[in-house]
């Protein structure tokens, strides 16, 4: 997974998850803690990698469906510290 911030920087994997957490008010505190404490950040990255390693196995359990097309909308991400 990749998230691109307003400055054009690309965040991948666990860092992308943390960036997404920072967008939503209910999970913003989780992003703040992960950015503040490196062990938490590493744990988020490990959990993301573990899930990503099983991507094909998990995808095989989900039935195919026709694609849903939604027009893109700009989302403003907070600046990283």
N, C-alpha and C positions, 0 to 999 in steps of 0.2 A: 504494500500500500504506500502511496506517496501523497503528500499534502504540500502544496506550494503556497507560501505566505505572500503578503503584499510586496515584499522586497524581491520576490522571485526566487527565494531560497527554497530548496526542496528538502522536505523532511520525510524520512522513510522508516518503515517498520515501527518499532516501539515509539520512536520520536514522533511519528505521524499520529499515533494514537494519542499521545500526550497533547499534541497540537489540537486535535479534535476535541479532547476533553476541555481545553481552554476556551472553546467557542461557546459552550453551553453553560448557563448559570449554575445548574445543579451539579455539574462535574468540574467546574472551574477550580474548586479547592483541591481536587485530586491532581490536576495538572500542576498546580502551585507546589504541592508537596513533592511530586515527582521531579520537578525542576530544581527544587531546593535540596533534596536528598538523593545523592547519586545511587545508593543501594536500591531505593524505590524505583528509580529510573531504569536500572539494570534489570530489576524484577519484571517491570512492564515489558521490556525488550525480550526477555527470556520467554515470557508467556506468549507474546506475539509470535516469536519464532516457533514455539511449540505448536501453536495453532496453524501457522503457515506451513509447517512441515506436513501437516495432515490435510492440507487443502483438497487434494484430489480425492482422498477417502471421504471427506465430509461432503464434497460436491456430488459424489455419486449417490448420496442418500437423498438429494433434493431433486424432485422431478423437474423436467424442463418445462418452461412456460414461455409464452410469447413475450418478446421484449416490450418493456414499457418505456416510452420516450417522453421525457419531461424537459421542457426548455430550461437551459441553464440559468442560474441566478447567482449573482455575485454575493459572496459571503465574506465579510470582513473579519479576519483573524486578528487577535491582539498581538502586538509586537512582542517578540521574545525578549527576555531580560538580557 
